Amino acid sequence: MPAILVEIARGFKSHGALYVLAIFTALSGQVVGYFYGRESANSYFRGFFTENFLNSAIGALGLFCAIFLLHSIFTTRPRNLWVHVTKTLRENIFSHSRLANGFHGVLLIALTLGGYSFWKQQVANIGGFAFDKALVKIDLMLHGGALPQELLDRIIAFPVMAIFIDAFYIFWFPIQLVVIASMSFQKIASFHRYRYLLTFGLNYLVIGVIAANLVSTAGPVYFERLNPGSDIYAHHMAILDQITPSFQLHATQWQDALWAAYISSPSYSYISAFPSMHVANAMLVFLISLKYGLLIRISGFLFLFLTLVGSIFLGWHYAADGYAAILIVLGEWWLAGKIANKQVH
């Protein structure tokens, strides 16, 4: 049997607990899809998603290559860059252990995201967006009677900052792809890698499935559409529409596409706010960054901070969505560390 297949076969045992979690998420998603129906995205939303996913994947690959080259040039400083690159690709990046670990990492994440996608389609059906008004009250209570969007309007509601936050929020996806690839394709199945993959799986099950359906919310951008006559976010959303009159922000394009899919027949809902998966995954990146040097740790914190700010300012989330996600991820990270200590030798 080829050596790479032997490595992959061994990996099923060492990743056993992770597969239990991922398969449970995948199968439960299939079950909920069976009972509630599996609707396909309308053509507009499907095309919009495909275009942005491909752009993100290309961006992630470009970012990974740039990081590798910059590290080679400024840190490794080889006498012959081309020889160094080809040797690294052959002996390190394409090693059997790295490819086998990558196979399991990608398969685990694919199973998790596959199940999660079916669950996410049903948030509107199962929970009926019943908690938006409660989240508004929590936000007001946490911020001294003011909406956090109004507080941010005073600081960043002008074109340059709005465009930056909007672009960063789009760039979140390729950054996630780079992190997923770098953690999955590690040469050694380390404690840190196991802890990351387990926390990732818990994120999507605990936050993306359980909490999202128990506390079903649509988010500030859809509040008025779901609660006619309430204009609590109207001023802020008008600012987003008018802040860049020459073109539409990417966020508002996505929001319009999601709403069009939601009200289409048959309905295809991917709308869900509480807790924020964007912030949850950014928090996981920050926790991972603490293992590395000061520059990486600062970058990880800024990534988390800007993701939280963007989720609120762009109307996707209530501030409480992000706060709750951060607290839940901290608990998951602690639990994953305990389990990883027993699983990784």
N, C-alpha and C positions, 0 to 999 in steps of 0.2 A: 504494500500500500504506500502511495506517495507520502513523504514526510509531512507535507502540509495537511493532508487529510487526517493523519495520526494526531497532529496538534489540535485540529478542530474537534476530533472525537473526544480527546481528553478534556477539552474545554467545556463540554456539556455537563460534566460532573462538577467542575469547579465553579460553574455559573448556575448550578442547579436551583438555588433559592431565588436567584434573579429571574430565572425562567418561570418559576411558579408564579411570581408576581406579574410578569409580563403576559403570560398565557391567561391568567385570571382576568386581567384587564381586557385582553383581546376577546376572550370568549364571552365575557359579560356584555361587551359591546355588541357582539353578534346577537346575543339573546335580546337585548333591548331594541336592537334594530329589527329583529323579527317581530316583536310585539307591537312596536310603534311605527314600523315601516322604514324602509331605507330609500329616501328620495334622492335623486341625483340633482346636482346643482344646475340651475338654469344656465343657458349658454353664456350669458353676459358675465355672471360670477365665475363660471368655470374658466373662461378665457382670461379674465382678470387675474385669477389666482395662479393659473399656469404661467402666465407671463412674469408675474412677480416672483414665483418660486424659481423659475429658470434664472432670472436676473440675480436672485439671492445666491443660488448655487454657484453661478459664475463668479459673483463677488467673493464668496467664501473661498473658492479655489484661488482666486487672485490674491486675496489677503494672506492665505496660507503660504503661497509661493513667495510673496513679498517678505513675510516674517522670516522664512527660511533663508532667503538670500541676504537679508540685512543681518541676520545672526551670523551667517557665514562670513560676510565682509567685515563686520565690525567686532565680532567676538572671536570666532575661530581664526580668521585671518590666514587662510591657506596660501601657499606660494602659488598654486595654480587653482583658480576657482573652478574651472570646468572639471578638472580631475577630481576635486573634492566633492562637487555636486554629484557626479556620476557614481563615485565610490560610495557616497552616503546613500544614494538611492538603491544601489545594488546590495550593500551589506547591512544597512540599517532599516531604511524605510520599507523595503520589500522582503525583509526577513520572514521566515515561516512563523515564528512566534508572534510577530506584530500583525501579520495578515490574519492569523487564526484568532487572535484577540479582537481584531477589528471585525471579523466575521460575526463573532458572538455579540459584540457591542452594537453593531448595526442591526442585527436580527432582533435583539432585545428591544431596541428603540422602535423598530418598525412595528413589532407586535403591540407595544404600548401605545404608540400613536394611532395605529389602526383601530384598536378598541376605543380609544379616547374619542376619535372622530365620530363614531356612531353615538356615543354618549352625548357629545356636544351638540349634535343635531337635535337632541330631545330635551334640552334644557327648557325651551319654551313650552313643550308639551307636558313635561313632568311637573315642573315648578310653576309654570305660567307667569314668570316674571312678577312674583308676588311680593318681593321684598325691596323694590326700588325706593318706595316712600320711606321705609325704615332706614335704608342706607343714607338717604338725604338727611334725615334727622340725626343720625350718628355723625355724619360729616359736620353738620352745623354745631353739634355739641362739642366735638373734638377741636374745632377751630374758632371758638369764641363767638359763635353765632353767625359767622361768615362762611360762605362757600369757599373751599380751597381754590376753585377756579377763579373766583374774584380776586383772591389774594395774589395769585400768579399773574393775573391780568395787569396788575400794577407794576410788575417786574419785567415780564418777558413778552407782553402783548404788543410787539412791534415787528415789522417784517423780517429783519435779519434773524432775530432770535426765533421767531415762529418757523421760518424756513429751516433753521438749524435743528430745532427740536423735531420737526416733521421728518427731516432727512435722517436724523439719528434713529428715530423710531422705526423707520424702514430698514436701516442698517443693522438693527437688532438681530434680524434673522440670519444674515450671513455670519455674524459674530457667533451666534449659537451653533451654526453648522461647523465652524472652525473648532469650537470647544468640544462639541460632540465627537468630531473626527479625532481630535488630539487625545481625548480621554479614552475613546474606544480602541484606537490603534496603538496603544502603548505596547512596548516590547515585553514588559513584565506585567503580569496580572497582579498589580500592587494593591495594597490596602486602600490607597487614595482613589484608585480607579474603581474598585469595588464599591467604595462609599459613594462615589459620584453616581454610578449607574443605579445603585439602590435608591438613592435620594431622588434621582430623575424619575424612576418608576413610581415612587411614592408621591411625587409631585402631581403626576397626571392622574393617579388613582384617588388620592385623598383630596387634592385641591380641584383638579379638573373634572372629576366624576362625582365624588360624594358631596363635597361642599358646594360645588356649583349647582347641583340639582336640589340640595336641601335648602339652599339660600339663593333661589333663582332671581337673578337681576339682569337687566338689559344694559344699564349704564346711562350716564347723563345725556349722551347724544340722542338717545331714543326716548328720554323721559317724557317729553311733551307729546311725542307721537303716540305713546302708549297711555298717556294720561291727558287727554284733550282738556284744554282750559287752564292747564298749569304751565306757566311760562318762567319757572324759576331759573332755567338754564338758557332761556332764549337770548338774553343779552350776551352771554359768553359765546354761544354758538354763532351769533351774528358777527361777533368780533373775528372769529375764525374764518367766516365766509368773506369778510371784507378786508382782512389784513393784507392779503395778497390779491388785489383785484385783477391782476393780469393773468393769473392762473390759479387753479384749485389745488389746495394742499393734498398730498397723497392720502393723509388720514381721512379727509372728508370724502375722497373718492372711494376708499375702502368702505367707509360707513354707508355711503349711498348704495354701493354694490351689495353689501350685506342686507340692507333694508329691502332692496329690490328682490333679493332672493327670498327673504322672509315673507313678503306679501304676495309673491308669485303663486301660481297654482300649477302643480302642488308646491306647498311651502317648503323651503330649504333653509332651515335656521341654523346659523353658526354664531348667533348672538349670545354672549354670556359675559358677565362682568365680574361677579364675586365668586371666589377671590381672583386676583389678577394673575394669570399664568405668565404674562410678560414679566411682571415683577418677581414672581416665584423663580423663574429660570434665571433672571438677572441676579437674584440673591444667591442662587446656587453657584453661579460664576464667581461672585464675590467671595464666597466661602472657599472655593477652590483656589482663588488667587492668594489667599492667606498663606499657602504653602510655599509661595515663591518670594522673590525679592521685593524691595520697596516699590519700584516702578510698577511692577505687575499688581501689587496690592492697591496702589493708588488708582491704577486703571480699572481694577475690579470695582472699587468703591464708586468711581465716577460713572461706570457703566450702570451700576445699581441706582445711583442717585438720579441720573438723567432718564433712565427708564421709568422710575417712579414719577418724576416731574412730567415727562411726556405723556404718561398714561392719564394723568389728571388734566393737564392743560389741553390736550387734544380731544378731550371729551369722552374718551373710551371708558374711563373708570372713575368711581368715587375714590377718594383718598383712602377710605377704610378698606377698599379692595386690596390695595397695595400693602397697607399696614398688616392686615390679616395674613396675607401671603407670606410676608417676612417672618412673622411669628410662627406660622405653621412649618415653614422650611427649617427654621432653627430647631424645632422639635424633631422633624424628620432627620435632619443632619446628625443630631445627637443619637437617635435610635439607630441610624445606619452605621454610625461609628461603632456602636456596641456589637451589632451583628457582624460587621466586617472583621472585627477583632477575632471572632470565633471562626469565621469562614476562611480567612486568608492566613496562610502559614508561611 
